[in-house]
Amino acid sequence: MHTLNLGILAHVDAGKTSLTERLLHAAGVIDEIGSVDDGSTRTDSLALERQRGITIKSAVVSFAVDDTTVNLIDTPGHPDFIAEVERVLNVLDGAVLVVSAVEGVQAQTRVLMRTLRRLRIPTLVFMNKVDRGGARDGAVLRSIAEKLTPAVVAMGSVDGPGGPAARCVPYTGADTGFTDRLAELLADHDDELLAAYVEDAGPLPYDRLRGELAAQTGRALVHPVYFGSAITGAGVDALIGGVRELLPASRGDADGPVSGTVFKVERGPGGERTAYVRMFSGTVRVRDRLPFGRGEGRTEGRVTGIDVFDAGSVVRGAEAGAGRIARLRGLDGIRIGDPVGTPDADDADGPGRRFAPPTLEAVVVPRPPANRGELHSALARLADQDPLIDLRQDDVREELSVSLYGEVQKEVIEATLADEFGIGVTFRETTTICLERPDGSGAAHEIIDQGENPFLATVGLRVDPAPVGSGIAYRLEVELGSMPFSLMRAVEETVVETLRQGIHGWQVTDCVVTMTHSGYWAPLSTAGDFRNLTPLVLMSALKRAGTTVHEPVHRFRLELPADLLGPVLPVLARLGAVPGAPAVHGSACVLEGEIPAARVHELQRRLPSLTRGEGVLESDFDRYRPVVGPLPDRPRTDHDPLNRKEYLLRTMRKVAAGGEAR
């Protein structure tokens, strides 16, 4: 029995969850098809998902197609939950990208397809809703070729689109138009096939074309397009046939070393963790001791239970081998993204970023304020399930803040805290997350028992700029053995923590911090001395280096009537957008450029009145750029280098109150 781990991806409301239901029904897993509107679908199991009619968390369900077990992973379509999609991409063998025949290619569709192609994940396209009024199968197919990839081929046609009687007719080898288009597409990627296509007087054998189609689809070079309706079932059998024939099954040696990755973590009522693991190699069994994690956080635990997915159900199992998706219990402390067993050599530092990071943040305020401790615990549990919310605690202002992709995510967090934890909260106004990058190099040091240094520690640090996207690196110019490891570790950990807020209050990144001086008095010096002194030294060095605040910028594509270009351009300028040259096509105009992420929402809000309701805006994160004009308002909260005396007094009061220092 083979295994295929298949992701279903789409822009929100394209019908991906309904397609999942239809596939399960066609495979005989369910007798009755659930409804998103009624909250009765198999994969939208959270109460909040059923209430809102959207997918929030990825869900796994399985069905059989001949000799292949398909583990189908339904993913969120709303861009606020793109982090769920990112984690799923790491475990897929193939994907089905759902596009609506009514709405066509949408912003999230383009983001998803770019990522699927970059990762070379074999992908089929399913054009859904051909039975809906306004279905435009031909126009949307051309839009797919124009906006997603030209390497597509329609695998059939639609008879009577736009009504409940719409039928999808698969092409066969007898359709010469289809075989000609298929041969031309495949020849673009295969010189031998191209030579045969040019030299042979007759058509290429259809079996050869189908074999080459499967090979090139498996290498993510071409993307077959199927048509259908998840509601009526039209075209779904052809899609299932394409999944079976064209997408490659999992590969891996069940007898090899155990290797897998965690893409989802759930918590039980008692706080116990259940890890969803894709197995790439080896076999894990109940009672096995299994290493997991990375670097110094790598540890091991004993597997106390295994669940596997079978015929639409989750069943207890004794083992899970290569290619399978399993739920493992007993691995305390395991986190999303952790490798289990032997890490893949290409994944030593963790999977790379697939999508843009969150660019928004908000302070979460408990109601009543006395629930702050309970709120922190609840948010920490949510951060286990979604590490990108990046829970942060400001001890000075006694505030908790989280990173966000959008307002819907904020509403979901608020509802989850109320429903699952009984905690009422409000959010302060959402603000944009900026970054600071060093302008140059700066150094500072404090010597033990000299000047105003009240700590039994010597620390010297230098800050240097690093390439964009490199993050934070920490290095030593002192002997590793010049101090006990616990003191060295205290400095390094505090450097990382301190850089969460730079001179202007934003996280500092793309820099190298080097320890230039070290010293201690045995046995009096403690880690607390170094944890308290390091922020002062580092911020002094950072002040000498100087930093520039960078704001997130989106690339945008705006379609609007050509006669409204004149009135729209000044509005874009006031919003800080930098448009390129407009492309006018008859009565329509396309404008591309960049705009600060903080102004995208305002542009979306004003667009209907600016364009008579005809404007269509697509945008996604592009990069961080230096802020032009006044800096975003973010008051300082901690380790302020501009007021050394206040910092020292605050720290000493903390010591006197019993905080760690000596």
Phi and psi in degrees as a GROMACS rama.xvg file:
@    title "Ramachandran Plot"
@    xaxis  label "Phi"
@    yaxis  label "Psi"
@TYPE xy
-89.7777  164.036  HIS-2
-127.62  137.891  THR-3
-129.241  119.113  LEU-4
-95.0112  108.173  ASN-5
-115.586  125.445  LEU-6
-96.5937  141.047  GLY-7
-109.101  117.576  ILE-8
-126.737  149.859  LEU-9
-173.748  164.665  ALA-10
-69.0201  150.992  HIS-11
-55.4921  138.977  VAL-12
72.284  14.8747  ASP-13
-80.0139  -11.8356  ALA-14
102.643  25.0258  GLY-15
-70.8112  -38.9414  LYS-16
-70.2704  -36.5572  THR-17
-64.4815  -36.5084  SER-18
-65.2446  -39.4317  LEU-19
-58.078  -45.5525  THR-20
-59.8273  -43.4378  GLU-21
-64.9265  -40.0561  ARG-22
-63.81  -41.133  LEU-23
-64.5701  -38.7729  LEU-24
-67.4717  -44.1523  HIS-25
-63.2679  -30.2695  ALA-26
-84.7095  -2.65706  ALA-27
81.837  13.3317  GLY-28
-77.8198  -37.6674  VAL-29
-123.876  148.443  ILE-30
-88.7359  -27.5648  ASP-31
-129.307  134.683  GLU-32
-80.3941  126.63  ILE-33
-74.826  164.5  GLY-34
-120.62  133.142  SER-35
-62.8609  -41.9069  VAL-36
-65.164  -34.9698  ASP-37
-86.2355  -7.94642  ASP-38
71.1839  32.5125  GLY-39
-116.279  19.056  SER-40
-79.5847  156.99  THR-41
-71.65  -37.5178  ARG-42
-91.5819  -22.9005  THR-43
-88.1532  81.2262  ASP-44
-93.5988  -19.7331  SER-45
-70.8061  143.476  LEU-46
-58.2201  -38.7776  ALA-47
-67.1373  -35.4655  LEU-48
-64.6234  -41.1017  GLU-49
-68.5526  -36.1788  ARG-50
-68.1388  -41.5868  GLN-51
-92.176  -17.5676  ARG-52
72.2639  26.3138  GLY-53
-132.27  155.203  ILE-54
-85.822  129.23  THR-55
-111.23  -39.8613  ILE-56
-116.752  145.474  LYS-57
-65.9877  148.329  SER-58
-139.116  145.363  ALA-59
-111.991  134.899  VAL-60
-146.297  149.216  VAL-61
-121.591  155.498  SER-62
-153.973  164.179  PHE-63
-107.085  138.777  ALA-64
-125.61  103.836  VAL-65
54.5743  -118.504  ASP-66
-97.8487  20.7833  ASP-67
-121.173  128.602  THR-68
-89.4585  119.487  THR-69
-99.0704  117.246  VAL-70
-91.6424  103.78  ASN-71
-92.3671  127.867  LEU-72
-112.886  109.96  ILE-73
-83.5564  128.833  ASP-74
-117.733  157.548  THR-75
-64.9934  147.562  PRO-76
-102.932  -18.5784  GLY-77
-74.9785  134.823  HIS-78
-61.8859  -21.0581  PRO-79
-65.3101  -17.5653  ASP-80
-116.642  31.8054  PHE-81
-64.2019  -23.6249  ILE-82
-61.3396  -35.476  ALA-83
-62.612  -40.9488  GLU-84
-65.2124  -41.8534  VAL-85
-57.6653  -42.8045  GLU-86
-68.5449  -34.2489  ARG-87
-68.9342  -34.6019  VAL-88
-57.557  -27.5473  LEU-89
-69.5681  -13.3901  ASN-90
-120.051  5.71306  VAL-91
-86.3288  145.289  LEU-92
-94.1483  -27.1625  ASP-93
-163.594  173.457  GLY-94
-146.821  154.719  ALA-95
-117.882  119.201  VAL-96
-97.385  118.69  LEU-97
-94.0068  129.707  VAL-98
-125.374  134.88  VAL-99
-78.7083  133.795  SER-100
-72.817  -11.3909  ALA-101
-96.0749  -56.5827  VAL-102
-79.1072  -24.1586  GLU-103
76.5998  -158.923  GLY-104
-71.2584  123.986  VAL-105
-115.88  175.525  GLN-106
-56.5259  -48.6128  ALA-107
-67.1421  -30.6141  GLN-108
-58.8821  -42.9124  THR-109
-67.498  -41.8402  ARG-110
-61.4615  -44.7864  VAL-111
-64.5098  -45.5371  LEU-112
-66.2589  -38.9408  MET-113
-57.909  -42.5217  ARG-114
-70.8557  -42.6719  THR-115
-59.9326  -40.7115  LEU-116
-70.2239  -39.556  ARG-117
-64.1942  -37.4905  ARG-118
-85.4921  -3.26063  LEU-119
55.4587  47.5737  ARG-120
-90.1456  120.26  ILE-121
-54.7118  128.26  PRO-122
-136.753  130.299  THR-123
-100.232  148.79  LEU-124
-108.252  132.104  VAL-125
-118.121  114.847  PHE-126
-87.0174  106.976  MET-127
-91.6777  169.295  ASN-128
65.8531  32.9548  LYS-129
-69.0263  -12.5284  VAL-130
-89.0467  -5.60722  ASP-131
-83.9603  147.91  ARG-132
-58.903  136.32  GLY-133
88.3227  4.72458  GLY-134
-62.3713  134.817  ALA-135
-131.596  71.5861  ARG-136
-61.1526  -42.4885  ASP-137
-67.9165  -45.869  GLY-138
-65.5655  -39.723  ALA-139
-69.6658  -35.4374  VAL-140
-61.6961  -42.2669  LEU-141
-65.4088  -36.8581  ARG-142
-66.1897  -37.3627  SER-143
-60.4648  -45.577  ILE-144
-65.7147  -32.6682  ALA-145
-81.5853  -42.2295  GLU-146
-99.9804  -24.7861  LYS-147
-104.392  -61.0433  LEU-148
-166.798  139.665  THR-149
-75.2343  -12.28  PRO-150
-83.7639  57.5687  ALA-151
-125.272  153.839  VAL-152
-143.034  129.767  VAL-153
-71.5254  132.311  ALA-154
-96.3571  5.51005  MET-155
-176.386  -171.495  GLY-156
-133.204  168.011  SER-157
-114.215  128.69  VAL-158
-104.995  117.225  ASP-159
72.8127  49.512  GLY-160
-66.0537  154.589  PRO-161
92.9033  6.95445  GLY-162
-145.504  165.079  GLY-163
-65.0782  -17.0743  PRO-164
-91.0252  7.72301  ALA-165
-56.6017  132.466  ALA-166
-117.974  147.867  ARG-167
-111.314  122.271  CYS-168
-109.485  111.157  VAL-169
-67.93  144.554  PRO-170
-76.7319  155.279  TYR-171
-128.687  178.442  THR-172
-65.0346  -15.1251  GLY-173
-81.5314  -12.05  ALA-174
-85.967  97.6289  ASP-175
-64.4667  -33.8721  THR-176
-61.6538  -42.0461  GLY-177
-65.7003  -47.2652  PHE-178
-65.5109  -33.9401  THR-179
-66.2811  -45.6555  ASP-180
-63.0469  -40.3468  ARG-181
-65.021  -43.5582  LEU-182
-63.1351  -42.803  ALA-183
-62.9014  -42.8162  GLU-184
-65.243  -46.9798  LEU-185
-68.658  -33.3348  LEU-186
-65.7279  -23.5611  ALA-187
-63.0743  -21.4982  ASP-188
-117.512  6.78498  HIS-189
-146.394  109.791  ASP-190
-65.2716  -37.4188  ASP-191
-65.1451  -41.94  GLU-192
-67.0691  -37.1428  LEU-193
-61.73  -44.0082  LEU-194
-62.6519  -42.8201  ALA-195
-65.4156  -37.5586  ALA-196
-66.2364  -38.1426  TYR-197
-77.4474  -39.9739  VAL-198
-84.3433  -35.1748  GLU-199
-73.2906  136.761  ASP-200
-72.9573  -36.4839  ALA-201
-96.2455  175.253  GLY-202
-67.8638  152.88  PRO-203
-68.929  146.713  LEU-204
-56.163  135.164  PRO-205
-63.8604  -37.0094  TYR-206
-60.4447  -38.0401  ASP-207
-66.6198  -40.5449  ARG-208
-63.5491  -42.6903  LEU-209
-65.8865  -38.9485  ARG-210
-64.1606  -42.0978  GLY-211
-70.0237  -33.5393  GLU-212
-61.9769  -43.1879  LEU-213
-63.5774  -41.0015  ALA-214
-65.9973  -45.1833  ALA-215
-74.5216  -32.2386  GLN-216
-64.442  -40.9982  THR-217
-64.4768  -24.3402  GLY-218
-96.5967  8.5953  ARG-219
60.3762  32.6337  ALA-220
-90.6983  -33.2801  LEU-221
-130.59  160.784  VAL-222
-136.882  100.531  HIS-223
-63.4673  143.341  PRO-224
-113.535  124.645  VAL-225
-110.212  152.693  TYR-226
-116.23  150.752  PHE-227
171.239  -169.629  GLY-228
-140.312  122.718  SER-229
-68.2633  -25.1219  ALA-230
-77.3954  -48.3431  ILE-231
-89.2695  -18.793  THR-232
90.293  -2.37157  GLY-233
-60.4049  132.47  ALA-234
79.4295  -6.64266  GLY-235
-71.0225  -36.9883  VAL-236
-61.6453  -39.2875  ASP-237
-64.7666  -38.9474  ALA-238
-63.3342  -43.7636  LEU-239
-60.5181  -40.7057  ILE-240
-61.8046  -38.1261  GLY-241
-66.8028  -39.202  GLY-242
-60.5703  -44.58  VAL-243
-67.4897  -41.5788  ARG-244
-85.8645  -36.2653  GLU-245
-106.109  -22.0418  LEU-246
-96.2929  134.938  LEU-247
-77.3867  140.516  PRO-248
-74.6229  166.422  ALA-249
-61.2714  147.257  SER-250
-121.089  149.634  ARG-251
157.902  150.363  GLY-252
-95.99  111.232  ASP-253
-65.2658  -18.7271  ALA-254
-96.8341  0.896495  ASP-255
-83.1062  -174.079  GLY-256
-64.9346  143.609  PRO-257
-66.3402  127.465  VAL-258
-152.128  129.352  SER-259
-159.085  -179.434  GLY-260
-141.778  146.153  THR-261
-91.9912  124.707  VAL-262
-116.203  -4.21006  PHE-263
-158.795  143.492  LYS-264
-132.026  131.942  VAL-265
-117.291  155.028  GLU-266
-116.237  138.473  ARG-267
-83.8175  178.854  GLY-268
-57.3535  -31.8663  PRO-269
-92.6176  8.77258  GLY-270
89.0927  -2.21827  GLY-271
-67.7387  146.438  GLU-272
-100.092  139.803  ARG-273
-118.468  123.158  THR-274
-103.668  128.04  ALA-275
-86.9572  118.281  TYR-276
-123.382  130.566  VAL-277
-92.4751  123.537  ARG-278
-89.7825  123.219  MET-279
-97.7982  -27.1973  PHE-280
-155.338  154.815  SER-281
76.1099  -173.179  GLY-282
-138.637  128.636  THR-283
-105.497  139.134  VAL-284
-125.68  157.061  ARG-285
-58.5443  137.395  VAL-286
80.0566  -0.81978  ARG-287
-66.6079  144.141  ASP-288
-89.1466  124.922  ARG-289
-125.345  119.549  LEU-290
-74.4865  148.761  PRO-291
-155.195  163.751  PHE-292
96.8735  -177.315  GLY-293
-132.115  152.506  ARG-294
56.4856  -138.338  GLY-295
-71.7489  -15.5845  GLU-296
-85.7323  1.87981  GLY-297
-71.4694  133.342  ARG-298
-145.16  -165.532  THR-299
-148.046  158.876  GLU-300
-147.83  168.786  GLY-301
-99.0446  128.709  ARG-302
-72.5606  117.793  VAL-303
-99.7723  -12.4642  THR-304
-165.469  148.517  GLY-305
-133.456  130.606  ILE-306
-116.026  142.301  ASP-307
-126.277  162.92  VAL-308
-100.923  128.324  PHE-309
-149.905  121.583  ASP-310
50.1534  45.9715  ALA-311
83.5459  -1.71616  GLY-312
-121.506  164.662  SER-313
-106.385  121.749  VAL-314
-124.394  149.383  VAL-315
-67.0992  140.409  ARG-316
-135.281  161.238  GLY-317
-90.894  -20.2449  ALA-318
-158.147  165.051  GLU-319
-142.036  123.793  ALA-320
-103.83  -178.793  GLY-321
-53.7865  135.532  ALA-322
94.4064  -20.4537  GLY-323
-83.6651  158.925  ARG-324
-108.557  129.079  ILE-325
-134.31  154.822  ALA-326
-102.718  119.56  ARG-327
-107.046  136.108  LEU-328
-116.788  153.935  ARG-329
103.207  -6.64357  GLY-330
-95.1011  82.0448  LEU-331
-64.3442  132.373  ASP-332
88.6925  -1.22859  GLY-333
-68.798  145.17  ILE-334
-129.538  160.706  ARG-335
-58.2133  134.909  ILE-336
91.7522  -10.3136  GLY-337
-67.2985  135.879  ASP-338
-78.6567  146.385  PRO-339
-116.468  146.904  VAL-340
72.5016  -136.739  GLY-341
-86.4408  117.736  THR-342
-65.351  145.316  PRO-343
-64.608  137.979  ASP-344
-59.5336  -31.9351  ALA-345
-79.6625  -6.19987  ASP-346
-118.361  24.7038  ASP-347
-61.0854  -36.8583  ALA-348
-101.62  12.3202  ASP-349
94.4457  158.815  GLY-350
-64.8695  141.674  PRO-351
-70.7005  163.927  GLY-352
-67.1439  124.861  ARG-353
-90.2817  -38.5905  ARG-354
-125.398  174.546  PHE-355
-66.3606  148.283  ALA-356
-72.2309  164.589  PRO-357
-59.3862  141.072  PRO-358
-117.753  9.52832  THR-359
-125.664  157.107  LEU-360
-147.772  158.987  GLU-361
-152.066  147.783  ALA-362
-84.7413  132.673  VAL-363
-100.399  124.667  VAL-364
-114.116  121.804  VAL-365
-75.0879  150.596  PRO-366
-122.259  112.252  ARG-367
-79.334  168.954  PRO-368
-58.1619  -24.496  PRO-369
-64.6608  -14.0571  ALA-370
-86.5485  16.5789  ASN-371
-60.8789  -40.5531  ARG-372
-63.5662  -45.1596  GLY-373
-63.7099  -37.1702  GLU-374
-63.8035  -42.514  LEU-375
-61.2241  -43.1667  HIS-376
-63.5806  -41.1733  SER-377
-67.294  -42.9466  ALA-378
-65.9981  -34.2699  LEU-379
-63.5387  -37.548  ALA-380
-67.8826  -39.0667  ARG-381
-65.9148  -34.4501  LEU-382
-67.631  -26.96  ALA-383
-61.0576  -39.0362  ASP-384
-82.0809  -25.8301  GLN-385
-143.211  84.8628  ASP-386
-59.821  -22.1494  PRO-387
-72.4345  -9.10459  LEU-388
-71.9795  -15.8748  ILE-389
48.8243  62.8208  ASP-390
-56.9799  130.13  LEU-391
-129.554  140.643  ARG-392
-120.263  125.135  GLN-393
-101.862  103.478  ASP-394
-69.2934  -27.9053  ASP-395
-70.6065  -48.6507  VAL-396
-90.5197  -4.22287  ARG-397
54.542  53.4344  GLU-398
-123.742  148.705  GLU-399
-116.983  132.053  LEU-400
-132.698  154.25  SER-401
-133.412  155.381  VAL-402
-90.5721  147.466  SER-403
-138.698  155.802  LEU-404
-95.7502  -21.9079  TYR-405
179.858  179.184  GLY-406
-69.7344  -32.935  GLU-407
-64.0748  -39.8002  VAL-408
-60.9688  -38.2765  GLN-409
-63.4514  -42.1603  LYS-410
-64.3335  -37.445  GLU-411
-68.1108  -41.5264  VAL-412
-61.4485  -43.7138  ILE-413
-61.0477  -45.1045  GLU-414
-67.345  -38.4738  ALA-415
-64.4751  -42.9669  THR-416
-61.5386  -38.0737  LEU-417
-72.8001  -44.9586  ALA-418
-76.4713  -42.6411  ASP-419
-94.2797  -25.0168  GLU-420
-120.743  -7.15341  PHE-421
67.1293  29.5714  GLY-422
-114.816  121.689  ILE-423
-85.6806  137.919  GLY-424
-140.626  160.59  VAL-425
-126.512  157.481  THR-426
-112.534  137.282  PHE-427
-74.5683  172.625  ARG-428
-56.8942  135.344  GLU-429
-68.8481  133.965  THR-430
-124.767  163.586  THR-431
-83.3141  140.725  THR-432
-86.6674  117.589  ILE-433
-102.773  171.701  CYS-434
-129.202  156.282  LEU-435
-114.084  138.499  GLU-436
-125.559  139.631  ARG-437
-62.8654  142.671  PRO-438
-82.5327  -34.295  ASP-439
-156.541  -153.493  GLY-440
-103.288  147.498  SER-441
-151.773  146.587  GLY-442
-137.913  153.096  ALA-443
-155.395  157.241  ALA-444
-153.642  155.619  HIS-445
-129.787  129.565  GLU-446
-101.905  139.09  ILE-447
-58.321  133.797  ILE-448
63.7031  27.2457  ASP-449
-130.747  145.576  GLN-450
61.0147  -138.502  GLY-451
-93.9675  10.1796  GLU-452
-69.4424  111.314  ASN-453
-90.9483  2.31588  PRO-454
-107.286  150.413  PHE-455
-84.4391  66.7038  LEU-456
-158.114  145.449  ALA-457
-115.142  124.337  THR-458
-138.237  128.88  VAL-459
-128.241  134.532  GLY-460
-136.402  145.235  LEU-461
-124.312  137.007  ARG-462
-110.974  127.313  VAL-463
-126.757  145.951  ASP-464
-69.0824  152.527  PRO-465
-131.175  165.841  ALA-466
-57.9602  148.847  PRO-467
-59.6406  131.216  VAL-468
90.8618  -2.03386  GLY-469
-84.0652  -15.7417  SER-470
78.2901  -145.776  GLY-471
-113.198  128.858  ILE-472
-118.611  142.795  ALA-473
-122.261  130.872  TYR-474
-134.578  166.061  ARG-475
-119.079  136.255  LEU-476
-113.928  11.208  GLU-477
-115.05  161.531  VAL-478
-66.7598  134.63  GLU-479
-58.8856  -31.929  LEU-480
-88.0981  7.86106  GLY-481
-71.6093  -18.1417  SER-482
-142.951  159.055  MET-483
-57.108  149.813  PRO-484
-59.7004  -35.3273  PHE-485
-61.9503  -34.566  SER-486
-75.2462  -40.2363  LEU-487
-59.7838  -43.4606  MET-488
-64.9442  -38.0945  ARG-489
-60.7217  -40.7747  ALA-490
-65.3652  -47.4779  VAL-491
-62.3335  -45.6681  GLU-492
-62.3693  -39.2198  GLU-493
-70.9507  -32.7013  THR-494
-59.3901  -48.7297  VAL-495
-61.8544  -43.5681  VAL-496
-66.6236  -40.438  GLU-497
-64.7158  -35.7702  THR-498
-72.7434  -0.626164  LEU-499
-67.4514  -18.9754  ARG-500
-139.214  114.624  GLN-501
-91.9338  -157.732  GLY-502
-58.5807  -39.2333  ILE-503
-98.6451  6.35185  HIS-504
97.4538  -1.09409  GLY-505
-105.902  161.97  TRP-506
-63.7285  137.598  GLN-507
-95.4218  134.32  VAL-508
-142.21  176.932  THR-509
53.9106  57.9403  ASP-510
-148.047  160.35  CYS-511
-116.48  124.192  VAL-512
-108.14  122.837  VAL-513
-116.55  130.869  THR-514
-82.1989  119.235  MET-515
-106.755  -23.5123  THR-516
-135.237  144.641  HIS-517
-150.769  151.543  SER-518
-179.865  153.027  GLY-519
-155.599  164.275  TYR-520
-112.21  112.596  TRP-521
-85.0672  138.744  ALA-522
-99.9014  19.873  PRO-523
-82.284  -35.8489  LEU-524
-67.8539  141.747  SER-525
-127.631  169.677  THR-526
-60.3401  -31.3818  ALA-527
-61.1274  -37.1737  GLY-528
-57.7087  -43.1993  ASP-529
-75.2817  -34.9561  PHE-530
-67.4879  -32.1128  ARG-531
-81.8389  -31.7462  ASN-532
-82.5043  -35.1162  LEU-533
-56.0913  -44.1328  THR-534
-59.1843  -38.9555  PRO-535
-63.5807  -45.7827  LEU-536
-67.2659  -45.8565  VAL-537
-63.5419  -43.3226  LEU-538
-69.6368  -30.6131  MET-539
-66.1767  -42.4826  SER-540
-64.337  -40.2651  ALA-541
-66.1508  -37.5657  LEU-542
-62.4009  -40.1808  LYS-543
-69.7696  -32.3782  ARG-544
-73.4756  -34.0202  ALA-545
78.4485  148.087  GLY-546
-134.501  153.914  THR-547
-116.462  133.327  THR-548
-80.4558  131.796  VAL-549
-115.893  137.625  HIS-550
-109.4  151.006  GLU-551
-72.2143  141.484  PRO-552
-125.191  138.373  VAL-553
-103.603  144.755  HIS-554
-83.8564  135.73  ARG-555
-126.316  154.61  PHE-556
-132.158  118.413  ARG-557
-119.29  119.796  LEU-558
-102.238  130.24  GLU-559
-154.867  162.334  LEU-560
-60.6774  137.572  PRO-561
-60.9457  -31.9938  ALA-562
-72.5774  -9.19942  ASP-563
-103.128  4.35094  LEU-564
-59.9739  -43.844  LEU-565
-56.3653  -51.2541  GLY-566
-67.2344  -27.146  PRO-567
-77.5955  -35.0773  VAL-568
-57.4162  -45.6091  LEU-569
-62.3404  -33.5464  PRO-570
-65.6592  -43.4827  VAL-571
-59.9531  -40.3797  LEU-572
-63.2248  -41.9148  ALA-573
-66.6372  -26.3124  ARG-574
-85.8009  2.62793  LEU-575
82.8676  12.113  GLY-576
-77.9964  151.201  ALA-577
-122.307  92.1291  VAL-578
-80.8727  153.305  PRO-579
-88.6158  -166.38  GLY-580
-70.9264  132.581  ALA-581
-70.8715  147.173  PRO-582
-111.429  112.835  ALA-583
-100.131  127.209  VAL-584
-125.57  94.1907  HIS-585
65.4009  -120.104  GLY-586
-91.3489  -0.0860223  SER-587
-109.968  155.311  ALA-588
-136.609  140.842  CYS-589
-119.135  127.299  VAL-590
-123.935  126.947  LEU-591
-120.909  151.034  GLU-592
175.427  -157.002  GLY-593
-130.105  152.852  GLU-594
-148.013  142.126  ILE-595
-57.3166  137.95  PRO-596
-57.6861  -32.0564  ALA-597
-65.9811  -17.7928  ALA-598
-106.393  -1.29813  ARG-599
-62.7501  -44.5726  VAL-600
-60.9672  -41.3343  HIS-601
-64.5472  -39.2929  GLU-602
-64.2844  -41.903  LEU-603
-61.3661  -38.833  GLN-604
-68.0425  -37.4515  ARG-605
-87.0323  -14.6247  ARG-606
-59.5927  -44.505  LEU-607
-57.2564  -43.489  PRO-608
-72.9928  -28.0673  SER-609
-75.7633  -26.7028  LEU-610
-123.263  20.9069  THR-611
57.866  27.7878  ARG-612
77.9506  7.35375  GLY-613
-100.709  -7.3253  GLU-614
-75.2364  142.031  GLY-615
-126.473  120.797  VAL-616
-112.309  130.424  LEU-617
-121.767  136.08  GLU-618
-150.853  149.743  SER-619
-155.048  157.735  ASP-620
-57.1469  138.338  PHE-621
-116.628  -51.904  ASP-622
-171.358  177.99  ARG-623
-104.932  137.778  TYR-624
-130.287  155.34  ARG-625
-58.7916  139.535  PRO-626
-68.5711  132.225  VAL-627
-104.125  125.337  VAL-628
94.9759  -158.77  GLY-629
-60.7368  142.313  PRO-630
-73.3296  147.207  LEU-631
-57.8915  143.436  PRO-632
-77.5406  115.618  ASP-633
-148.605  98.1533  ARG-634
-61.4509  148.994  PRO-635
-63.799  150.208  ARG-636
-128.536  -30.3432  THR-637
-146.907  163.983  ASP-638
29.2544  59.7596  HIS-639
-77.7041  114.086  ASP-640
-72.223  -14.7336  PRO-641
-81.924  -8.05133  LEU-642
-137.449  74.7552  ASN-643
-58.5559  -43.6348  ARG-644
-63.1673  -43.7851  LYS-645
-62.5182  -40.6146  GLU-646
-61.1713  -47.1471  TYR-647
-63.5086  -42.1195  LEU-648
-64.1456  -41.4006  LEU-649
-63.6334  -41.3909  ARG-650
-66.5169  -42.1838  THR-651
-66.6027  -36.0448  MET-652
-62.7936  -37.6567  ARG-653
-63.2077  -41.4302  LYS-654
-63.5466  -45.4509  VAL-655
-63.1735  -28.9179  ALA-656
-82.2237  -1.51734  ALA-657
108.605  4.61215  GLY-658
-69.8537  161.103  GLY-659
-70.9618  124.279  GLU-660
-145.8  -48.5762  ALA-661
